[in-house]
Every structure is written in structure tokens, then in C-alpha cells.
């Protein structure tokens, strides 16, 4: 499933290019499901869950008029049986449990992230953790290529070891926030990293059906898709047993209305199922 050498690499670098996890027919079923959801959203959308409207346009006219850095569809597992099956994939969840050193993983959310040709841009370096209302960084993402992902069409670029860098830790983030409250012009090390081009990082090129895992504190970015090809990825975010809801962080996150627990309590509930 995952070797000790791969686990050590992830611990040291904050990411792991794993390899193939889905066959071509499985990928095609995911793409077919995505096409169906795109049609629904461009026709006005499905509001049966609050996050379904996030990250994309809901009309053909808007799709033609407004360039975007990327296009996103959140929680495909709630909308399509193939995605629901994939977030529970035993190989993927087994690797996630090993890398997180937990007996069980829960699903924070999934999302399609797409960089269509001629309708995308550079997505700057960032750490996912601070955008989520979660208590501790025992979280990782599985990034699955639905199309071949190359440097030219906007594959993931990572900064090895940045998840262990004391300059970018949760404790450092608190000190930064305090400093910025006193002086909004203060230039933090985090801000300097965010301004770097994607080429500063290590590219992780993937073939269709292959995946990589990355730690929630690993800095990552994607450059613009400069080709005439699609670059679609299915990203699944897992968290370890015991991670709690933290309403003091990312208080405007789209999933907060779906959370059924109080601040400081383990994040459980129908929207965040145990998947492995």
C-alpha cells in the first residue's frame, strides 16, 4: 500500500507522489459525473446543499464573460455515486491513515479543481490549513489527476519541507496576526512566500489516474494552464480522528452551516463521514 520509505519521504517533505490509484474507466466515470454537474450548474444550479454554489459560474453568459484563476465544485460525493465511491476508496483511505498515523479518517470535503484552457491563471502559494475551521493540522489532501497534469497545463508545485518550517507554523501564524494588527504594513515571511512564482516550487507531474498526497501545511501553488488541454483534478481532504471544529479560524468557510457540533468538539456528523 505505502512503504516505510514513502512514509519517511512524506514526513520529511510534506508531499508524496504516489502513482496510479484509478483505472481509465474509473476516471471516465468521474468525468461523466462532472459533466452532468456542470450542466446542472450552468442551467441555474442545485441549492440542496449550501456549498454546491461555490467556486464556479451558474450561467453560460457568466462563463463566457469572466476569467477565473480556477473553477471549483465542492462535495461531489454528495452529488454523484462514483465520487461517493472514490472518497471511500480503500487504497486511498489506507494511505491517508498511514500518513496521518490514525486509526480512522473522516472526510472534510472533496472538490473538483479545474483549469480550463484559456480560462485560468496562477494560483499563488498557500497553506490549506488556515483556510479551514479545524483545530490542528492533522489533515492531508489526495490530489487525483483526471487529465495528464504537466508544468505546461498547471500541475501542482510544492515547497518541500515547508510543513515543518517554524516560520509557517500555527504558532508563527498567531504571532504574525498580532504583528499585523499593530502594523498592517508588516511584511511576513508567509506573505513573501505567497508572492513567489509557482516555479519556485517542485513540480509534481501526474498521468491520468495517478495521485499525490500533500500535508495541509505544505506550501503549494499551480501555474497557469498555457495549453489547449483540460487540467482537471479531483481532490479529497481527509482528517485524523479527534480533529475538532475551530470557529475562530476561517469563520466564513462555506461548510460552517453544515457543521453540527460546537467549537472545540470533535468534528463528526453526516456531512463529515468516517470513510476509512
C-alpha positions as CSV (number, residue, x, y, z in Angstrom):
1,X,0.0,0.0,0.0
2,X,2.6,2.6,1.2
3,X,6.1,1.7,2.1
4,X,8.2,3.0,5.1
5,X,10.4,4.8,2.6
6,X,7.3,6.6,1.2
7,X,6.1,7.5,4.7
8,X,9.5,8.9,5.6
9,X,9.5,10.9,2.4
10,X,6.1,12.4,3.2
11,X,7.2,13.2,6.8
12,X,10.3,15.0,5.5
13,X,8.9,16.8,2.5
14,X,5.2,17.2,3.2
15,X,4.1,15.6,0.0
16,X,4.2,12.2,-1.8
17,X,3.8,11.5,-5.4
18,X,2.2,8.1,-5.0
19,X,1.2,6.9,-8.5
20,X,-1.8,5.2,-10.0
21,X,-4.9,4.7,-7.9
22,X,-7.7,4.8,-10.6
23,X,-8.1,2.9,-13.8
24,X,-9.0,4.7,-17.0
25,X,-12.7,3.6,-16.9
26,X,-13.0,4.8,-13.3
27,X,-11.6,8.2,-14.3
28,X,-14.0,8.4,-17.2
29,X,-17.0,7.8,-14.9
30,X,-15.8,10.7,-12.7
31,X,-15.5,12.9,-15.8
32,X,-19.0,11.9,-16.9
33,X,-20.4,12.8,-13.5
34,X,-18.6,16.1,-13.6
35,X,-20.0,16.9,-17.0
36,X,-23.5,16.2,-15.6
37,X,-22.9,18.5,-12.6
38,X,-21.5,21.3,-14.8
39,X,-24.7,21.2,-17.0
40,X,-26.9,21.4,-13.9
41,X,-24.9,24.4,-12.5
42,X,-24.8,26.3,-15.8
43,X,-28.6,25.9,-16.1
44,X,-29.1,27.7,-12.8
45,X,-27.7,25.3,-10.1
46,X,-28.7,22.9,-7.4
47,X,-29.1,24.6,-3.9
48,X,-29.9,21.4,-2.0
49,X,-26.6,21.9,0.0
50,X,-25.0,25.3,0.6
51,X,-21.6,24.5,-0.8
52,X,-22.8,23.5,-4.2
53,X,-22.8,27.0,-5.5
54,X,-19.2,27.8,-4.5
55,X,-16.3,28.3,-6.9
56,X,-17.9,28.3,-10.3
57,X,-20.4,30.2,-12.5
58,X,-24.0,29.4,-12.7
59,X,-24.8,30.7,-16.2
60,X,-23.4,30.2,-19.7
61,X,-23.2,34.0,-20.1
62,X,-21.1,34.4,-17.0
63,X,-18.9,31.5,-18.1
64,X,-18.2,33.4,-21.3
65,X,-17.5,36.8,-19.7
66,X,-15.5,36.3,-16.6
67,X,-12.0,34.8,-16.5
68,X,-11.1,32.8,-13.3
69,X,-7.9,31.5,-11.7
70,X,-9.6,28.1,-11.4
71,X,-13.0,26.5,-11.4
72,X,-14.2,24.5,-8.4
73,X,-17.1,22.2,-7.5
74,X,-17.3,21.3,-3.8
75,X,-18.5,18.0,-2.3
76,X,-19.1,15.9,-5.4
77,X,-19.5,12.9,-3.2
78,X,-23.0,14.3,-2.2
79,X,-24.0,14.6,-5.9
80,X,-22.7,11.6,-7.7
81,X,-22.3,7.9,-6.8
82,X,-18.9,7.5,-8.4
83,X,-17.5,10.3,-6.4
84,X,-19.0,8.9,-3.2
85,X,-17.3,5.6,-4.0
86,X,-14.0,7.2,-4.7
87,X,-13.7,9.1,-1.4
88,X,-14.0,5.7,0.3
89,X,-11.5,4.0,-2.0
90,X,-9.7,1.5,0.3
91,X,-6.3,2.2,-1.2
92,X,-6.6,5.9,-0.9
93,X,-8.0,5.9,2.6
94,X,-5.5,3.3,3.7
95,X,-2.6,5.5,2.6
96,X,-4.2,8.5,4.2
97,X,-4.5,6.7,7.5
98,X,-0.9,5.6,7.4
99,X,0.5,9.0,6.5
100,X,-1.7,10.7,9.2
101,X,-0.9,7.9,11.7
102,X,-4.5,7.5,12.7
103,X,-6.9,4.5,13.0
104,X,-9.6,6.3,11.1
105,X,-10.0,9.2,8.7
106,X,-13.0,11.4,8.1
107,X,-13.8,13.4,5.0
108,X,-13.5,17.2,5.4
109,X,-14.7,17.7,1.9
110,X,-13.8,16.9,-1.7
111,X,-13.7,19.2,-4.7
112,X,-13.1,19.2,-8.4
113,X,-10.4,21.8,-9.3
114,X,-10.3,22.7,-12.9
115,X,-8.0,24.9,-15.0
116,X,-9.7,25.0,-18.4
117,X,-7.7,26.2,-21.4
118,X,-7.6,30.0,-21.7
119,X,-9.7,30.5,-18.6
120,X,-7.3,30.3,-15.7
121,X,-4.3,31.9,-14.0
122,X,-1.6,31.4,-11.5
123,X,-2.9,30.2,-8.1
124,X,-0.5,31.5,-5.6
125,X,1.4,29.6,-2.9
126,X,-0.7,28.9,0.2
127,X,-1.2,26.5,3.1
128,X,-4.6,25.0,3.2
129,X,-4.9,24.7,6.9
130,X,-5.5,28.3,7.6
131,X,-8.5,28.4,5.2
132,X,-10.3,25.7,7.2
133,X,-12.1,25.9,10.6
134,X,-10.3,22.9,12.0
135,X,-8.3,22.7,15.3
136,X,-5.0,21.1,14.3
137,X,-3.0,20.3,11.2
138,X,-3.6,16.5,11.1
139,X,-5.1,16.8,7.7
140,X,-3.9,15.9,4.2
141,X,-5.2,16.1,0.6
142,X,-5.2,13.4,-2.1
143,X,-4.9,15.2,-5.5
144,X,-6.0,12.8,-8.3
145,X,-5.3,13.7,-11.9
146,X,-8.3,13.3,-14.2
147,X,-6.2,14.6,-17.1
148,X,-2.5,14.4,-17.5
149,X,-1.1,17.2,-15.3
150,X,2.1,18.8,-16.6
151,X,4.0,22.0,-15.9
152,X,2.5,23.5,-19.1
153,X,-1.1,22.9,-18.1
154,X,-0.8,23.8,-14.5
155,X,0.3,20.8,-12.4
156,X,0.9,21.1,-8.6
157,X,4.1,22.8,-7.4
158,X,5.1,22.1,-3.8
159,X,7.8,23.5,-1.4
160,X,9.4,20.5,0.2
161,X,9.7,20.7,3.9
162,X,7.6,23.8,4.3
163,X,5.1,22.0,6.5
164,X,7.9,21.7,9.1
165,X,9.3,25.2,8.7
166,X,8.9,27.1,12.1
167,X,8.3,30.3,10.1
168,X,5.0,28.9,8.8
169,X,3.7,27.0,11.9
170,X,0.4,27.7,13.6
171,X,2.3,29.4,16.4
172,X,4.1,31.7,14.0
173,X,0.8,32.5,12.3
174,X,-0.6,33.7,15.6
175,X,2.4,36.0,16.1
176,X,2.0,37.3,12.6
177,X,-1.6,38.1,13.1
178,X,-0.7,40.0,16.3
179,X,2.0,41.9,14.5
180,X,-0.3,42.8,11.6
181,X,-2.9,44.0,14.0
182,X,-0.4,46.6,15.2
183,X,1.1,47.3,11.8
184,X,-0.8,46.3,8.7
185,X,2.2,47.1,6.5
186,X,4.3,44.5,8.2
187,X,5.7,42.0,5.6
188,X,5.6,38.5,6.9
189,X,7.7,35.5,5.7
190,X,4.4,33.9,4.8
191,X,3.5,36.9,2.6
192,X,6.8,36.7,0.9
193,X,6.3,33.0,0.1
194,X,2.8,33.7,-1.3
195,X,4.3,36.2,-3.8
196,X,6.8,33.7,-5.3
197,X,6.1,32.3,-8.8
198,X,5.0,28.7,-9.0
199,X,8.4,27.8,-10.5
200,X,9.9,28.4,-7.0
201,X,8.4,25.0,-6.1
202,X,8.9,21.5,-7.2
203,X,6.5,20.4,-10.0
204,X,4.6,17.2,-9.4
205,X,3.6,15.9,-12.8
206,X,0.9,13.2,-12.9
207,X,-0.6,11.0,-15.5
208,X,-4.3,10.4,-15.6
209,X,-5.4,8.3,-12.7
210,X,-2.3,9.0,-10.7
211,X,-2.3,10.9,-7.4
212,X,-0.2,12.8,-4.9
213,X,-0.8,13.5,-1.2
214,X,0.2,16.7,0.5
215,X,0.1,17.9,4.1
216,X,-2.2,20.8,5.0
217,X,0.8,23.0,6.0
218,X,2.8,22.3,2.8
219,X,3.0,25.4,0.6
220,X,1.7,24.6,-2.9
221,X,0.7,26.5,-6.0
222,X,-0.3,25.9,-9.6
223,X,0.8,27.9,-12.6
224,X,-1.5,29.0,-15.5
225,X,-2.6,26.3,-18.0
226,X,-1.0,27.6,-21.1
227,X,-2.1,24.7,-23.3
228,X,-5.3,23.9,-25.2
229,X,-5.9,20.8,-23.0
230,X,-8.1,20.4,-19.9
231,X,-6.4,20.1,-16.5
232,X,-9.0,18.6,-14.1
233,X,-8.2,17.2,-10.7
234,X,-10.3,15.5,-8.0
235,X,-9.1,16.5,-4.6
236,X,-10.1,14.6,-1.4
237,X,-9.3,16.1,2.0
238,X,-9.1,13.7,5.0
239,X,-8.5,14.5,8.6
240,X,-7.4,12.3,11.5
241,X,-9.6,11.0,14.3
242,X,-10.0,13.7,17.0
243,X,-9.7,16.8,14.9
244,X,-12.1,19.4,16.3
245,X,-14.2,22.3,14.9
246,X,-12.4,25.6,15.4
247,X,-14.8,28.5,14.8
248,X,-12.0,31.0,15.5
249,X,-10.3,30.1,12.2
250,X,-11.8,30.5,8.7
251,X,-15.1,31.7,10.1
252,X,-16.6,32.3,6.7
253,X,-15.9,28.9,5.2
254,X,-18.8,27.6,3.1
255,X,-19.2,24.4,5.1
256,X,-19.7,26.0,8.5
257,X,-23.6,26.0,8.1
258,X,-23.4,22.2,7.7
259,X,-21.4,21.6,10.9
260,X,-23.5,20.0,13.7
261,X,-21.0,20.3,16.7
262,X,-19.8,23.2,18.9
263,X,-16.4,24.9,18.9
264,X,-13.8,22.6,20.4
265,X,-15.7,19.4,19.8
266,X,-14.6,16.6,17.5
267,X,-15.9,17.2,14.0
268,X,-18.4,14.5,13.3
269,X,-21.7,14.3,11.6
270,X,-23.4,13.3,8.4
271,X,-21.5,15.9,6.4
272,X,-18.2,14.6,7.6
273,X,-18.4,10.8,7.4
274,X,-15.8,8.3,8.6
275,X,-14.6,6.9,5.3
276,X,-11.7,4.6,6.2
